[in-house]
Amino acid sequence: MNAHWNSNIGKRISRREMLRLSSVGFGSVAFMSLLAEEAEADKRAAAPADPLAIKPPMFPARAKRVIFVFLHGGPSQVDTFDPKPLLTRDHGKPVPFAKPRIVSGATENLLKSPWEFKRYGKSGIEVSDLFPHVGGCADDLCFINSMHGSNSRHGGALLELHTGSDTFVRPSMGSWITYGLGTENRNMPGFITICPTLTHGGVNNWSSAFLPAAYQGTPVGNASISADQAKIPFIQNAQTPKEIQRMEIDFLGEMNRAELAKTGPDHGLEGRIDSFELAFRMQSAAPELQDISGETPETLKLYGLDDPKTKNFGQQCLMARRFCERGVRFVQVTHSYKWDQHSDLRRDHASNAMEVDKPISGLLKDLKGRGLLKDTLVVIGGEFGRTPVAQGGDGRDHNPHAFTMLLAGGGVKTGFKYGATDDYGYYSVENKVHIHDLHATMLHILGMDHKRLTYRYAGRDFRLTDVSGEIVTGILG
């Protein structure tokens, strides 16, 4: 019908007239929606009495926790998980299209991979000879072959991967996730990073930035310390009995809260109060968690702790499982700064892969065997990829335009490849996934809307994905 009855004025009116008369109401509905979103942002930004208390997800989650396996330096996608037959065929020839304008050095002609690729599992996904153990887990993995980022330099690329911004200091993804969900173990931090890098952004890669300090990543050791020596510091005090420590912390807390009553909200001071309380509670939980003497010989061998070549990274991966098993929300392990092969690709990529291949597969198998993989999202990869053209004879330059990320658990599709690069692996061209998209998808898997997980700071609502990011629905099972 083209007309409607208006009982108030006793005559029929046109649809156009009805829309005109009711248009003010549409604005009211939109305004109420904006107010609701603003109220939710204010509620989340308000300092809770217990900032690490468990918070419910916004909608049913596929995973409860994250393990991020970071391969610092930029592994080469065309030598690991993205085979390119035409690169082998055209070895030594010029690349037949325009190279990206931003590269970090002079590049040469096409360079074929020194390694063969084999098909693994029922899925038949091809994996390089560099990663036979990870290849054996292909049916449990989702390969995103079309990743791309915005920065060709390590510092900016690390910050973008970890925080969503390559230019500003922003909270890391581990901090955002802990802010959104809290921690399942009140005697441990919600976010732990094991042997993190101190270069290329350093602490900013695990910083809570303007989020409250309770969401800061807790470093266990650093890249210059072997994993078996990396311990949470200052958690044992043999000189002062716990009863006296409790009295000291209570007294200090009273003084700090009295100061808060005078000054009003102070996230820095509130963070220090929370950190003292957490440090006290960690005395009972952390020593046992870091003691792997109770692990079976079979488990130690699974992670490669029986081999000097794999022991260091294997220890990190084993600790990641132990922390997640005890309710730590976000755990990162870092194979630090070894994958930047501008030369000596054959030698150094082979050495690097040997150090991480068995530990990564051990982590995946152990999580699966313990029933943890189904609700743990494992993310594996570096800050960017490498060029398919040579640099320095036997090397490859930085390439943020194409690289691969591996995902496992958390309800992602398994034995599955998503997206594609061009025939030589220089650019992502099909179902491209930006780092913002990866972050949006991670949050979605954890039951959070990346557009609604915001924090009010300096008059603006911030989020991990800033003003970008789309959920990669194609990888969700």
Secondary structure, DSSP 4 states (H G I P E B T S, - for coil): --EEEETTTTEEEEHHHHHHHHHHHHHHHHHHHHHHHHHHHHHHHS--SSTTS----SS--S-SEEEEEEETT---GGGTT---HHHHHTTTSPPSSPPPS--SS---SB---SS-EEEETTTTEEEETT-HHHHTTGGGEEEEEEEE-S--SHHHHHHHHHHS-SSS----HHHHHHHHH--S-TTS-SEEEES--SSTTGGGGS--TTS-GGGS-EEES-TTS-GGG---SS---SSS-HHHHHHHHHHHHHHHHHHHHHH---HHHHHHHHHHHHHHHHHHHHHHHH--TTS-HHHHHHTTTTSTTTHHHHHHHHHHHHHHHTT-SEEEEEETT----SS-HHHHHHHHHHHHHHHHHHHHHHHHHTT-GGGEEEEEE-S-EEEEEESSSS-EEEETTSEEEEEESTTB-SSEEE-EE-TTSSSEEES-EEHHHHHHHHHHHTT--TTT--EEETTEEE-TTTT-----GGGB-
